[in-house]
Amino acid sequence: MTDERLPVKRTAKLFIGGEFPRSESGRSYEVLGTDGELLAWAARASRKDVRDAVRAARAAQAGWASKTAFNRGQILYRVAELMEGRRSQFEGELKDAGAKDPVKGVSAAIDRWVWYAGWADKIHQIQGASNPVAGPYFNFTIPEPTGVVGVVAPQDQSLLGLVSRLAPAIVSGNTAVVLASERAPLPAVSLGEVLATSDVPGGVVNILTGFTKELVPWLAGHMDVNAIDATGVPEELRTEVEELSAENVKRVHAVPTPTRSATRRRAPTRSPRSWSSRRSGTPWARSRLATETSHAFSGGATYRRATIRRCPPIRSRASSCDRRSSAKPTRSSPS
């Protein structure tokens, strides 16, 4: 007999609705390191798994958006704390995926998550507005969550690229369905384990592993997905994604995949990008993009105009606003 033990190979599952189910199809595929060594088996998601993830994201969206911005920031900061505790695991997974400097890559991913967590209670101040009007009322522009956002993670930066697309999507109250990197899905799976043990409600983030070319058309064509970040979509599928997204007028956002030099760049000092349409009695206007950073704000928000009627001062003559109110204006007797 020999005392040499066999290591337990990892079997990575999906992350849907706060749970870790196996793929509905029962399929899996091998995850190999840069040296060809078998690292794990990852679940190969199917069309049914995409539908289940979107359903879970839609069910969680209202509750997540109803939380205060300060509370969302606290919850997301807790995720960064847990990522810091799993630093060695993330570094090992990035090393197996071929990262040149896994220590710096993990540090950049955690720092970027903290940066976006700080934006939770600042989006309204930056993106909202009090609009000047020619009338006795106030008019406000209020950012609101877009809804369910599909995120296709970049293939080459399996952790930093994923954080750069996911964190800005959920910070404003959206929920997300993420397609992890096909080549290196293990950092995304570990991030799902972090989210499961954090305070993030189940369904806010749903992570699928599998073949990108197989899953992207089902995600882009799903009628209950409001927007899609196509940064990780292969160039040959971009046109198909845009055509499928047009069926329910999804907002499609894509930027070039961040290069490795992005990990050495300082965090942006301007506000994150937002899909920000404005509505004021007219059809939705063309999207306005706030910044041009490669790791910009991809979750975004729609905008709602709120109008509040302003009553005239008490000393003026009774107006229609006064007559609608139960409290009648009073006049002081002349001296």
Secondary structure, DSSP 8 states (H G I E B T S, - for coil): ---------EEE--BBTTB----TT--EEEEE-TTS-EEEEEE---HHHHHHHHHHHHHHHHHHHHS-HHHHHHHHHHHHHHHHHTHHHHHHHHHHTT-S-HHHHHHHHHHHHHHHHTTTTTHHHHH-EEE--SSSEEEEEEEEE--EEEEE--SS-TTHHHHHHHHHHHTTT-EEEEE--SS--HHHHHHHHHHHTSS--TTSEEEE-S-HHHHHHHHHT-TT--EEE-TTS-HHHHHHHHHHHGGGT-EEE------GGGGGS----S-----B---SSSS----B-----TT---S-EEEEEEEEE----TTS---HHHHHSSS--------
